[in-house]
Amino acid sequence: MWLLDQWAERYILDAQKKGEFENLPGSGEPMILDDDSHIPVELRAGYRLLKNAGCLPPELEQRKEAIQLLDLLKSIQRDDPQYQEVSRRLSLLELKLRQAGLSTDFIRSEYAEKLLHKINDN
């Protein structure tokens, strides 16, 4: 690995001398780094790959599903038989999130709409 490190360092220095790193997008601006300090070191690369591929961790998938169920409940009348089924699914999902130690405050507030828009934008 040491030889590979030397080769990479030499390649980077050559590119700097040629000016290949000048006028790049975002040059001179601070880098925005993801806070992955809560993810174990051995899982960080995998999580980053999944994130870049557009996949969400299971807990975020569950949150996304809960928000979609909330939207569905808003569009269904209370006397509709489907309302009870969707309501039960949402309650079960809320229970799963609580058992996992995650906050479910987003289900009962305006935050749900903001979160759904944020997830859909990515």
Phi, psi and chi 1 to 4 in degrees:
 res  aa     phi    psi   chi1   chi2   chi3   chi4
   1 MET       -  -29.3 -171.9   77.2  159.5      -
   2 TRP   -62.3  -40.5 -177.1   70.5      -      -
   3 LEU   -64.3  -40.4 -175.6   60.9      -      -
   4 LEU   -64.4  -39.9 -176.2   60.4      -      -
   5 ASP   -62.2  -43.3  -69.9  -20.6      -      -
   6 GLN   -63.1  -43.0  -82.0 -172.8  -25.1      -
   7 TRP   -62.4  -45.1  177.8   80.7      -      -
   8 ALA   -63.1  -43.1      -      -      -      -
   9 GLU   -62.4  -42.6 -171.0   66.4   29.3      -
  10 ARG   -64.4  -41.6 -171.8  174.7  -40.7  137.0
  11 TYR   -63.3  -41.3 -173.1   78.2      -      -
  12 ILE   -65.9  -43.7  -68.7  169.7      -      -
  13 LEU   -62.4  -41.1  -70.4  173.3      -      -
  14 ASP   -62.3  -42.0  -71.6  -16.7      -      -
  15 ALA   -65.3  -37.6      -      -      -      -
  16 GLN   -64.3  -42.9  -79.0  178.2  -29.5      -
  17 LYS   -63.3  -35.2  -71.6  176.8 -173.7  174.2
  18 LYS   -78.4  -11.1  -68.3  177.8 -174.2  175.2
  19 GLY    82.2   21.4      -      -      -      -
  20 GLU   -71.4  -15.0  -66.8  178.5   12.7      -
  21 PHE   -97.7    1.7  -64.8  130.4      -      -
  22 GLU   -84.3  149.0  -65.2  174.7    8.8      -
  23 ASN    59.6   32.4  -60.9  -38.5      -      -
  24 LEU   -81.6  151.8  -68.6  174.7      -      -
  25 PRO   -58.8  133.7  -17.4   24.8      -      -
  26 GLY    83.3    6.3      -      -      -      -
  27 SER   -62.8  131.2  178.4      -      -      -
  28 GLY    85.2   -3.4      -      -      -      -
  29 GLU  -101.4  151.0  -62.7  175.1   13.8      -
  30 PRO   -67.2  144.2   18.3  -25.8      -      -
  31 MET   -77.3  139.8  -68.7 -179.8   61.9      -
  32 ILE   -99.2  108.2  -59.4  172.3      -      -
  33 LEU  -102.0  143.1  -58.7  174.8      -      -
  34 ASP   -72.6  141.6  -67.5  -25.2      -      -
  35 ASP   -85.1   99.8  179.1   22.8      -      -
  36 ASP  -111.8   26.4   56.7    1.0      -      -
  37 SER   -68.2  -22.3   59.6      -      -      -
  38 HIS   -85.0   -6.1   62.2  -76.1      -      -
  39 ILE   -97.2  132.3  -60.3  171.6      -      -
  40 PRO   -56.0  144.7  -20.8   29.1      -      -
  41 VAL   -54.0  -41.4  175.9      -      -      -
  42 GLU   -71.4  -13.4   61.6  -86.8    4.4      -
  43 LEU  -103.2   -9.5  -63.6  177.9      -      -
  44 ARG   -61.4  -44.2  -72.4 -179.1 -173.1  167.1
  45 ALA   -63.2  -42.2      -      -      -      -
  46 GLY   -64.4  -43.1      -      -      -      -
  47 TYR   -63.8  -39.7  -90.0   50.5      -      -
  48 ARG   -64.9  -41.5 -171.2  171.2  -53.4  -96.7
  49 LEU   -61.7  -44.7  -73.9  171.2      -      -
  50 LEU   -63.3  -40.8  -71.7  172.3      -      -
  51 LYS   -64.0  -44.6  179.9 -178.0  175.9 -170.4
  52 ASN   -66.7  -24.9  -69.4  -18.7      -      -
  53 ALA   -85.0   -3.4      -      -      -      -
  54 GLY    88.7   10.7      -      -      -      -
  55 CYS   -90.2  147.0  -62.7      -      -      -
  56 LEU  -108.9  150.0  -66.5  173.8      -      -
  57 PRO   -62.1  155.1  -17.6   26.7      -      -
  58 PRO   -52.9  -40.0  -21.7   28.2      -      -
  59 GLU   -66.2  -33.3   52.9  -85.6   -2.5      -
  60 LEU   -75.8  -32.7  -71.2 -177.3      -      -
  61 GLU   -61.7  -41.9  -76.1  -70.9  -14.3      -
  62 GLN   -65.3  -40.0  -69.8  174.2  -21.6      -
  63 ARG   -63.2  -43.0  -74.6 -178.8 -177.3 -148.4
  64 LYS   -61.3  -43.8 -177.0  177.6  178.1 -178.7
  65 GLU   -62.8  -40.7 -177.1 -177.5   -7.4      -
  66 ALA   -61.4  -41.3      -      -      -      -
  67 ILE   -67.0  -38.6  -67.1  169.6      -      -
  68 GLN   -65.3  -38.8  -70.0  169.6  -15.6      -
  69 LEU   -64.7  -38.3  -70.7  173.0      -      -
  70 LEU   -60.4  -44.5  -82.1  170.9      -      -
  71 ASP   -63.1  -39.1  -73.6  -17.3      -      -
  72 LEU   -64.4  -41.4 -174.4   57.5      -      -
  73 LEU   -62.0  -35.3  -81.2  176.6      -      -
  74 LYS   -66.6  -27.6  -70.9  178.0 -174.8  175.9
  75 SER   -92.2   -5.9   66.2      -      -      -
  76 ILE  -106.8  140.3  -60.5  174.0      -      -
  77 GLN   -73.5  149.3  -57.7 -106.2  -23.2      -
  78 ARG   -63.2  -28.9  -75.8 -172.5  173.1  -98.8
  79 ASP   -84.3   -4.4   56.7  -11.0      -      -
  80 ASP   -71.9  134.5 -171.0  -27.5      -      -
  81 PRO   -61.1  -27.9   -5.7    7.2      -      -
  82 GLN   -68.4  -26.5 -169.7 -179.2   13.3      -
  83 TYR   -59.0  -44.3 -174.1   90.1      -      -
  84 GLN   -63.9  -41.9  -68.7  -61.5  -35.2      -
  85 GLU   -63.9  -46.4 -180.0 -174.5  -26.2      -
  86 VAL   -65.8  -39.1  172.6      -      -      -
  87 SER   -62.8  -41.7 -178.4      -      -      -
  88 ARG   -65.1  -41.1  -85.6 -171.8 -123.5  132.6
  89 ARG   -61.8  -40.8  -76.3 -179.8   54.1 -157.2
  90 LEU   -65.5  -41.7 -179.7   60.7      -      -
  91 SER   -63.2  -41.1  -64.4      -      -      -
  92 LEU   -64.7  -42.9  178.9   62.6      -      -
  93 LEU   -64.2  -40.3 -162.9   53.1      -      -
  94 GLU   -62.3  -40.7 -174.1  175.7    1.3      -
  95 LEU   -63.5  -43.1 -179.4   62.9      -      -
  96 LYS   -61.1  -42.4  -74.5 -179.0 -177.4  179.0
  97 LEU   -65.1  -40.8  -72.4  168.7      -      -
  98 ARG   -65.4  -40.5  -75.7 -175.0 -177.4  168.8
  99 GLN   -64.9  -29.7  -73.8  176.7  -20.7      -
 100 ALA   -79.3   -2.1      -      -      -      -
 101 GLY    84.3   17.8      -      -      -      -
 102 LEU  -100.5  150.7  -59.3  170.7      -      -
 103 SER   -73.8  140.9  171.1      -      -      -
 104 THR  -114.4   17.6   57.3      -      -      -
 105 ASP   -61.7  -28.8  -68.1  -18.2      -      -
 106 PHE   -65.0  -21.9   68.3   94.0      -      -
 107 ILE   -72.9  -32.0  -67.8  175.9      -      -
 108 ARG  -103.1   18.8  -53.1  -70.6  175.4 -145.8
 109 SER  -141.9 -179.4   67.0      -      -      -
 110 GLU   -68.5  -18.1  -60.9  175.5   -0.2      -
 111 TYR   -58.0  -29.3 -178.8   67.8      -      -
 112 ALA   -58.6  -44.6      -      -      -      -
 113 GLU   -65.4  -43.8  -68.1  178.0   26.0      -
 114 LYS   -63.1  -40.9  -67.2  178.1 -176.3  177.2
 115 LEU   -65.5  -41.9 -175.3   62.3      -      -
 116 LEU   -62.0  -43.3 -179.5   62.0      -      -
 117 HIS   -62.9  -40.1  -67.3  -61.0      -      -
 118 LYS   -64.7  -44.0 -179.3   74.2  173.6  172.7
 119 ILE   -65.7  -42.1  -70.4  172.0      -      -
 120 ASN   -70.5  -27.0  -72.7  -25.1      -      -
 121 ASP   -70.6  -28.3  -71.3  -15.8      -      -
 122 ASN   -88.6      -  -68.3  -25.9      -      -
